[in-house]
Amino acid sequence: MRILIVDDETLVRKTMQSQIPAPHQVFLAEDRDEALKVLDQHIIDLVFTDLSLDDSPDRLGLHLIQEITKNSPSTVVVAMTGHDEAHLVEACMKAGAVDYLLKPFDAGTLTQVLRKAPVLHRLLRKNQTLKVQAGKRLVQPLDLSTKSPAFKAVLDLAKKIRGSGPSILIRGESGSGKEIMAQYLWSLENDTSRPFIAVNCGAIPSHLAESELFGHKKGAFTGATENRAGKFESADGGDIFLDELATLSLDLQVKLLRVLSSGDIYPVGSDTGRKVNCRTIAATNENLEELIREKKFREDVFFRIKNFTITLPPLRERKEDILDLAQDFLRAGNYGDKHFSKDAEQLLLSYSWPGNIRELKSAIEVASVLVDGHEITAKDLTPHLVQSSPVYEDVIKNASITEIDEKALEGRYSHVVSEFELKLIEFAMQKKGSESAAARYLGIPRSTLGDLRRRLQGIKK
């Protein structure tokens, strides 16, 4: 724990410090101003503060308690005083203190407080996490299962790296379940008091991104009417999930590197950094190596974030899980006793799912709402699949099986499919002019399109 002792008597501070064993980190302050400076530079777990700082008649210690509980609500505050007065105890509790020590107290009393402080800190932290998530879907522990060997290898890796390292990179196609995997990694720690703060980097306006991630000081810019904690500070002691990592600007990547390297965050408008202790889980569907070559992503951030990398298989590579996932989505939606017909199950298994789990969930939710009967058929699902997209219709609207050269097809199925895939990509490239635009047109990640294009061109040669 990071512990702050605030007392205007040097002997009291030094004695208490000597009685607090390692690995606790202890900070000392003799007055309110020094205490606030420490609190501005570090995220403190436990504060012992004297009530009569500098023998002030208005008991500055009470004001300090109020400031701490307002600006750092997950910090455990213990008041200390030489006056045994009932009204003072009540005032301390109202100000936000969780305990009250009467001076002089012995080492045994201090040990008891240190023993129960982590429990109190977890409760305050969990309460603060619930407030941060108020109005949003609360994060719940996950227990993932699979029949797919490819996904089982991913789950085994996730268990191996549990509690390891300050950062994890999750890679995978759009819709493949990267946030679910991040939540699963959080769940493996078996501590629901640990915050899990999810941030969609691509959804934050560029001019607000720094403040959103690292917070800001009062007066830092127009509209900054009070100090505000950023997402990293809210995640202290837990996990922060940065989705769409590649969308961060190069300037912001520099600041992210500082957090990953040293744990220091600098709120906007502050020259003073403060330490945070959280694990960063980042996710992307982009080819970061390609972005580095294009000078659009920093190589040092990449090497810092990829210490442990989890690559999620696309849904087409975990066919064994498709029907189970479909049934899970059907049950979760409370659509009554609806079920899939045999031809619907065949379609679910044969379709390529370019939008992965997200597309599967969407197709099932829409079909379940629109179908009148109890049975969901292939006909009910088909209109909601990517196959009905404009590019598909543009390419194959005049095609028919009778136009295929049977001799050219015989024994060469894979080659013919590869040729068609390449023509599909070349069509989209010609129509849209760039890989990024073509990928959006086809409904697949740019990294997937680039990989497919290079592989198929290699086959053609």
C-alpha positions as CSV (number, residue, x, y, z in Angstrom):
1,M,0.0,0.0,0.0
2,R,1.0,3.6,-0.5
3,I,0.6,5.3,2.9
4,L,0.7,9.0,3.8
5,I,1.3,10.2,7.4
6,V,0.3,13.8,8.1
7,D,1.3,15.2,11.5
8,D,3.0,18.4,12.5
9,E,5.2,16.5,15.1
10,T,8.3,15.1,13.5
11,L,8.6,12.4,16.2
12,V,5.1,11.1,15.6
13,R,5.7,10.9,11.8
14,K,9.1,9.1,12.2
15,T,7.8,6.7,14.9
16,M,4.8,5.7,12.8
17,Q,7.0,5.3,9.7
18,S,9.4,3.0,11.6
19,Q,6.4,0.8,12.7
20,I,5.1,0.3,9.1
21,P,6.9,-2.7,7.5
22,A,7.9,-3.2,3.9
23,P,6.7,-3.5,1.2
24,H,4.4,-0.6,2.2
25,Q,5.5,2.7,0.7
26,V,5.4,5.6,3.2
27,F,5.1,9.3,2.5
28,L,5.4,12.0,5.2
29,A,3.9,15.5,5.4
30,E,3.9,18.0,8.3
31,D,1.0,20.1,7.2
32,R,-2.0,20.3,4.8
33,D,0.0,21.9,1.9
34,E,2.6,19.2,2.0
35,A,-0.1,16.6,2.2
36,L,-1.9,17.9,-0.8
37,K,1.4,18.0,-2.8
38,V,2.0,14.3,-2.1
39,L,-1.6,13.5,-3.0
40,D,-1.2,15.4,-6.2
41,Q,1.8,13.4,-7.2
42,H,0.8,10.0,-6.0
43,I,-2.3,7.9,-5.7
44,I,-2.4,7.1,-2.0
45,D,-4.2,4.1,-0.6
46,L,-4.2,5.0,3.1
47,V,-3.9,8.4,4.9
48,F,-3.3,8.9,8.7
49,T,-3.9,12.5,9.4
50,D,-3.8,14.5,12.7
51,L,-6.8,16.7,13.2
52,S,-5.1,19.7,14.8
53,L,-2.4,20.5,12.2
54,D,-0.3,23.4,13.3
55,D,-2.5,23.7,16.4
56,S,-5.1,25.5,14.2
57,P,-8.3,26.3,16.0
58,D,-10.4,25.3,13.0
59,R,-8.8,21.8,12.9
60,L,-7.3,21.8,9.4
61,G,-7.3,18.0,9.6
62,L,-11.0,17.9,9.1
63,H,-10.7,20.0,5.9
64,L,-8.0,17.8,4.6
65,I,-10.2,14.7,5.2
66,Q,-13.0,16.3,3.2
67,E,-10.6,17.2,0.3
68,I,-9.2,13.7,0.2
69,T,-12.5,12.0,0.1
70,K,-13.8,14.4,-2.6
71,N,-10.7,14.1,-4.9
72,S,-9.7,10.5,-4.1
73,P,-12.8,8.6,-2.9
74,S,-11.1,5.2,-2.9
75,T,-8.4,6.4,-0.3
76,V,-8.9,5.1,3.2
77,V,-8.6,8.0,5.7
78,V,-7.9,7.4,9.4
79,A,-8.0,10.4,11.8
80,M,-5.6,10.9,14.7
81,T,-6.2,13.2,17.7
82,G,-5.3,13.6,21.3
83,H,-8.8,14.7,22.2
84,D,-11.3,12.1,23.2
85,E,-14.5,14.0,22.2
86,A,-17.7,12.3,20.9
87,H,-18.6,15.3,18.6
88,L,-15.1,15.1,17.1
89,V,-15.5,11.4,16.2
90,E,-18.8,12.2,14.6
91,A,-17.3,15.1,12.6
92,C,-14.5,12.8,11.3
93,M,-17.0,10.2,10.1
94,K,-19.1,12.9,8.3
95,A,-16.0,14.3,6.7
96,G,-15.2,10.8,5.3
97,A,-12.8,9.1,7.7
98,V,-13.3,5.4,8.2
99,D,-11.5,5.2,11.6
100,Y,-10.4,7.3,14.5
101,L,-7.2,6.8,16.6
102,L,-6.7,8.4,20.0
103,K,-3.2,9.4,20.7
104,P,-1.0,8.0,22.0
105,F,-1.5,4.6,20.4
106,D,0.9,1.6,20.3
107,A,2.3,-0.4,17.5
108,G,-0.3,-3.1,18.0
109,T,-3.1,-0.6,17.2
110,L,-1.3,0.6,14.1
111,T,-0.9,-3.0,13.0
112,Q,-4.6,-3.7,13.3
113,V,-5.4,-0.7,11.1
114,L,-2.9,-1.8,8.5
115,R,-4.4,-5.3,8.5
116,K,-8.0,-4.1,7.8
117,A,-7.1,-1.2,5.5
118,P,-6.7,-3.3,2.3
119,V,-10.2,-4.6,2.8
120,L,-11.6,-1.1,3.3
121,H,-9.6,0.1,0.3
122,R,-11.1,-2.6,-1.9
123,L,-14.6,-1.7,-0.8
124,L,-14.1,2.0,-1.4
125,R,-12.5,1.2,-4.8
126,K,-15.4,-1.1,-5.8
127,N,-17.9,1.6,-4.8
128,Q,-16.0,4.2,-6.9
129,T,-15.8,1.8,-9.9
130,L,-19.6,1.4,-9.7
131,K,-20.0,5.2,-9.6
132,V,-17.7,5.5,-12.7
133,Q,-19.8,2.9,-14.5
134,A,-23.1,4.3,-13.3
135,G,-25.6,4.2,-16.2
136,K,-23.5,1.8,-18.1
137,R,-23.5,-2.0,-18.4
138,L,-21.7,-3.2,-15.2
139,V,-18.7,-5.4,-15.8
140,Q,-19.3,-9.0,-14.6
141,P,-16.8,-11.8,-14.3
142,L,-16.6,-14.1,-17.3
143,D,-16.0,-17.8,-17.6
144,L,-15.4,-18.7,-21.2
145,S,-15.6,-22.2,-22.6
146,T,-15.0,-23.6,-26.1
147,K,-15.1,-26.7,-28.3
148,S,-12.6,-25.1,-30.7
149,P,-8.9,-26.1,-30.5
150,A,-7.9,-22.7,-31.8
151,F,-9.8,-20.8,-29.2
152,K,-8.8,-23.3,-26.4
153,A,-5.2,-22.4,-27.1
154,V,-6.1,-18.7,-26.6
155,L,-7.8,-19.4,-23.3
156,D,-4.8,-21.5,-22.1
157,L,-2.5,-18.6,-23.0
158,A,-4.7,-16.2,-21.1
159,K,-4.5,-18.3,-18.0
160,K,-0.7,-18.6,-18.3
161,I,-0.2,-14.8,-18.4
162,R,-2.7,-14.1,-15.5
163,G,-1.2,-11.5,-13.3
164,S,1.9,-11.1,-15.5
165,G,3.3,-7.9,-16.8
166,P,2.0,-4.3,-17.1
167,S,0.6,-4.7,-20.6
168,I,-1.2,-7.1,-23.0
169,L,-2.0,-6.7,-26.7
170,I,-5.1,-8.4,-28.1
171,R,-5.1,-8.7,-31.9
172,G,-7.9,-10.0,-34.1
173,E,-10.4,-9.1,-36.8
174,S,-13.2,-6.6,-36.2
175,G,-16.0,-8.3,-34.2
176,S,-13.9,-11.2,-33.0
177,G,-14.5,-10.5,-29.3
178,K,-11.5,-8.5,-28.2
179,E,-13.3,-6.6,-25.4
180,I,-14.8,-9.9,-24.2
181,M,-11.2,-11.3,-24.0
182,A,-10.1,-8.2,-22.1
183,Q,-12.9,-8.7,-19.6
184,Y,-12.0,-12.4,-19.3
185,L,-8.4,-11.5,-18.5
186,W,-9.7,-9.1,-15.8
187,S,-12.0,-12.0,-14.5
188,L,-9.0,-14.3,-14.1
189,E,-7.6,-12.1,-11.3
190,N,-10.6,-13.2,-9.1
191,D,-11.0,-9.7,-7.5
192,T,-14.2,-7.8,-8.5
193,S,-13.0,-4.8,-6.6
194,R,-10.3,-4.3,-9.2
195,P,-11.5,-1.6,-11.7
196,F,-12.1,-2.5,-15.3
197,I,-12.2,0.7,-17.4
198,A,-12.9,0.2,-21.1
199,V,-12.0,3.0,-23.5
200,N,-12.9,3.1,-27.2
201,C,-10.0,5.2,-28.4
202,G,-11.6,5.6,-31.9
203,A,-14.7,7.2,-30.4
204,I,-12.9,10.0,-28.5
205,P,-12.7,13.4,-30.3
206,S,-9.0,14.1,-30.8
207,H,-9.1,17.4,-28.9
208,L,-10.5,15.6,-25.8
209,A,-8.4,12.4,-25.9
210,E,-5.6,13.6,-23.6
211,S,-8.0,14.9,-20.9
212,E,-10.2,11.7,-21.2
213,L,-7.2,9.4,-20.7
214,F,-5.1,11.4,-18.2
215,G,-7.5,13.9,-16.6
216,H,-7.1,17.7,-16.3
217,K,-6.6,20.4,-13.7
218,K,-9.1,23.1,-12.9
219,G,-8.6,26.0,-15.4
220,A,-6.5,23.9,-17.8
221,F,-8.8,25.0,-20.7
222,T,-12.2,26.6,-21.3
223,G,-14.8,24.5,-19.5
224,A,-12.4,22.9,-17.0
225,T,-14.2,24.1,-13.9
226,E,-12.7,21.5,-11.6
227,N,-10.0,18.9,-11.4
228,R,-11.0,15.7,-13.2
229,A,-9.5,12.2,-13.0
230,G,-8.8,10.5,-16.3
231,K,-9.4,6.9,-17.3
232,F,-6.0,5.8,-16.2
233,E,-6.4,7.1,-12.7
234,S,-9.9,5.5,-12.5
235,A,-8.2,2.2,-13.5
236,D,-5.6,2.4,-10.7
237,G,-5.3,-1.0,-9.1
238,G,-7.0,-2.7,-11.9
239,D,-7.2,-2.9,-15.7
240,I,-7.7,-0.3,-18.4
241,F,-8.8,-1.6,-21.8
242,L,-7.8,0.6,-24.8
243,D,-9.8,-0.6,-27.8
244,E,-8.8,0.6,-31.3
245,L,-5.3,1.5,-30.1
246,A,-4.1,2.4,-33.6
247,T,-6.4,5.4,-33.7
248,L,-4.5,7.3,-31.1
249,S,-2.5,10.2,-32.5
250,L,1.3,10.1,-32.5
251,D,1.4,12.9,-29.9
252,L,-0.9,10.9,-27.6
253,Q,1.2,7.7,-28.2
254,V,4.2,9.6,-26.7
255,K,2.2,10.2,-23.5
256,L,0.9,6.6,-23.5
257,L,4.5,5.4,-23.7
258,R,5.3,7.3,-20.6
259,V,2.5,5.6,-18.7
260,L,3.6,2.2,-20.0
261,S,7.3,2.8,-19.1
262,S,7.0,4.5,-15.7
263,G,3.4,4.6,-14.6
264,D,3.5,8.4,-14.7
265,I,0.5,10.4,-15.9
266,Y,0.4,14.1,-16.4
267,P,-3.1,15.7,-16.3
268,V,-3.7,18.4,-18.8
269,G,-2.6,21.7,-17.2
270,S,-0.3,20.1,-14.7
271,D,3.5,20.1,-14.6
272,T,3.5,17.5,-12.0
273,G,3.1,13.8,-12.8
274,R,1.5,11.2,-10.5
275,K,1.9,7.4,-10.4
276,V,-0.7,5.0,-11.4
277,N,-0.5,1.2,-11.0
278,C,-2.8,-0.4,-13.6
279,R,-2.4,-3.1,-16.3
280,T,-3.0,-1.8,-19.8
281,I,-4.8,-4.2,-22.2
282,A,-4.8,-2.8,-25.7
283,A,-6.6,-4.1,-28.7
284,T,-6.5,-3.5,-32.5
285,N,-7.6,-5.1,-35.8
286,E,-5.0,-3.1,-37.7
287,N,-1.6,-4.3,-38.9
288,L,0.6,-2.3,-36.5
289,E,3.8,-3.4,-38.3
290,E,2.5,-1.9,-41.5
291,L,1.4,1.3,-39.7
292,I,4.9,1.6,-38.2
293,R,6.4,1.4,-41.7
294,E,4.0,4.1,-42.7
295,K,5.1,6.3,-39.7
296,K,1.5,6.2,-38.4
297,F,2.3,4.2,-35.2
298,R,5.3,4.5,-32.9
299,E,7.6,1.4,-32.8
300,D,8.5,2.0,-29.2
301,V,4.9,1.9,-28.1
302,F,4.4,-1.3,-30.1
303,F,7.4,-3.0,-28.4
304,R,6.2,-1.8,-25.0
305,I,2.6,-3.0,-25.4
306,K,3.2,-6.3,-27.1
307,N,5.1,-8.1,-24.3
308,F,2.2,-10.6,-24.1
309,T,0.1,-10.9,-27.3
310,I,-3.1,-12.8,-27.7
311,T,-4.4,-13.3,-31.3
312,L,-8.0,-14.2,-31.5
313,P,-9.0,-16.6,-34.3
314,P,-11.8,-15.3,-36.5
315,L,-15.2,-17.1,-36.2
316,R,-14.7,-19.0,-39.4
317,E,-11.8,-20.8,-37.8
318,R,-13.8,-21.8,-34.7
319,K,-16.8,-23.5,-36.4
320,E,-17.2,-25.8,-33.4
321,D,-18.4,-22.9,-31.3
322,I,-20.9,-21.3,-33.7
323,L,-24.0,-23.2,-32.8
324,D,-23.3,-22.8,-29.0
325,L,-22.7,-19.1,-29.5
326,A,-25.9,-18.8,-31.5
327,Q,-27.9,-20.6,-28.8
328,D,-26.3,-18.3,-26.1
329,F,-27.4,-15.2,-28.0
330,L,-30.9,-16.6,-28.4
331,R,-31.2,-17.3,-24.7
332,A,-29.6,-14.0,-23.7
333,G,-32.2,-12.1,-25.8
334,N,-35.2,-13.6,-24.0
335,Y,-36.9,-14.4,-27.3
336,G,-39.2,-17.0,-25.8
337,D,-39.0,-20.6,-27.0
338,K,-37.6,-19.8,-30.4
339,H,-35.2,-22.2,-32.0
340,F,-33.2,-22.8,-35.1
341,S,-34.3,-25.1,-37.9
342,K,-31.9,-27.6,-39.5
343,D,-31.3,-25.5,-42.6
344,A,-30.6,-22.4,-40.3
345,E,-28.0,-24.4,-38.4
346,Q,-26.5,-25.5,-41.7
347,L,-26.3,-21.9,-42.8
348,L,-24.8,-20.8,-39.5
349,L,-22.0,-23.4,-40.0
350,S,-21.4,-22.8,-43.7
351,Y,-21.4,-19.0,-43.8
352,S,-17.9,-17.3,-43.5
353,W,-18.9,-14.7,-41.0
354,P,-16.7,-11.8,-42.2
355,G,-18.1,-9.7,-39.3
356,N,-17.3,-12.5,-36.8
357,I,-19.1,-12.8,-33.5
358,R,-20.6,-9.3,-33.8
359,E,-22.2,-10.2,-37.1
360,L,-23.5,-13.5,-35.7
361,K,-25.1,-11.8,-32.7
362,S,-26.7,-9.1,-34.8
363,A,-28.1,-11.5,-37.4
364,I,-29.7,-13.6,-34.6
365,E,-31.1,-10.7,-32.7
366,V,-32.7,-9.1,-35.8
367,A,-34.1,-12.5,-37.1
368,S,-35.5,-13.3,-33.6
369,V,-37.4,-10.1,-33.4
370,L,-38.8,-10.2,-36.9
371,V,-39.7,-13.9,-37.2
372,D,-43.4,-14.6,-36.3
373,G,-43.2,-18.3,-35.5
374,H,-41.1,-20.2,-33.0
375,E,-38.6,-21.5,-35.6
376,I,-35.9,-19.4,-37.1
377,T,-35.0,-20.7,-40.6
378,A,-32.2,-20.0,-43.0
379,K,-34.6,-17.7,-45.0
380,D,-35.0,-15.6,-41.8
381,L,-31.3,-15.2,-41.3
382,T,-30.1,-14.7,-44.9
383,P,-31.3,-11.1,-45.4
384,H,-29.2,-9.9,-42.4
385,L,-25.9,-11.4,-43.6
386,V,-23.1,-9.5,-45.3
387,Q,-23.8,-11.5,-48.5
388,S,-26.5,-9.0,-49.3
389,S,-24.0,-6.1,-49.4
390,P,-23.7,-4.0,-52.6
391,V,-20.3,-5.3,-53.5
392,Y,-21.5,-8.9,-53.4
393,E,-24.4,-8.0,-55.7
394,D,-22.2,-6.0,-58.1
395,V,-19.8,-8.8,-58.6
396,I,-22.1,-11.9,-58.8
397,K,-25.5,-10.6,-59.9
398,N,-25.0,-12.0,-63.4
399,A,-23.1,-15.1,-62.5
400,S,-24.4,-18.6,-62.6
401,I,-23.0,-22.1,-62.1
402,T,-23.5,-22.9,-65.7
403,E,-21.0,-20.3,-66.7
404,I,-18.1,-22.1,-64.9
405,D,-15.7,-24.1,-67.1
406,E,-16.1,-27.6,-65.6
407,K,-12.7,-28.8,-66.9
408,A,-11.1,-25.7,-65.3
409,L,-12.8,-26.4,-62.0
410,E,-12.1,-30.2,-61.8
411,G,-9.7,-30.9,-58.9
412,R,-8.8,-27.2,-58.6
413,Y,-11.5,-25.9,-56.1
414,S,-9.0,-24.0,-53.8
415,H,-7.3,-22.3,-56.8
416,V,-10.6,-21.2,-58.3
417,V,-11.8,-19.8,-54.9
418,S,-8.6,-18.0,-54.5
419,E,-8.9,-16.5,-58.0
420,F,-12.4,-15.3,-57.1
421,E,-11.3,-13.8,-53.8
422,L,-8.5,-11.9,-55.6
423,K,-10.9,-10.6,-58.2
424,L,-13.3,-9.5,-55.5
425,I,-10.5,-7.6,-53.7
426,E,-9.2,-6.1,-57.0
427,F,-12.8,-5.0,-57.8
428,A,-13.1,-3.2,-54.5
429,M,-9.7,-1.6,-54.8
430,Q,-10.5,-0.3,-58.3
431,K,-13.9,1.0,-57.1
432,K,-12.6,2.7,-53.9
433,G,-8.9,3.5,-54.7
434,S,-7.2,2.4,-51.5
435,E,-6.9,-0.6,-49.2
436,S,-8.6,1.2,-46.3
437,A,-11.6,2.3,-48.3
438,A,-11.8,-1.1,-50.0
439,A,-11.7,-2.9,-46.7
440,R,-14.6,-0.7,-45.4
441,Y,-16.5,-1.4,-48.6
442,L,-16.0,-5.2,-48.2
443,G,-16.8,-5.1,-44.4
444,I,-13.4,-6.5,-43.4
445,P,-10.4,-5.1,-41.5
446,R,-7.8,-3.4,-43.5
447,S,-5.1,-5.7,-42.1
448,T,-7.2,-8.7,-43.3
449,L,-7.6,-7.3,-46.8
450,G,-3.8,-6.6,-47.0
451,D,-2.9,-10.1,-45.8
452,L,-5.4,-11.7,-48.2
453,R,-4.2,-9.6,-51.1
454,R,-0.5,-10.5,-50.6
455,R,-1.2,-14.1,-50.0
456,L,-3.5,-14.4,-53.1
457,Q,-1.1,-12.5,-55.3
458,G,1.7,-14.9,-54.2
459,I,-0.5,-17.9,-55.1
460,K,-1.2,-16.4,-58.5
461,K,2.5,-16.0,-59.2
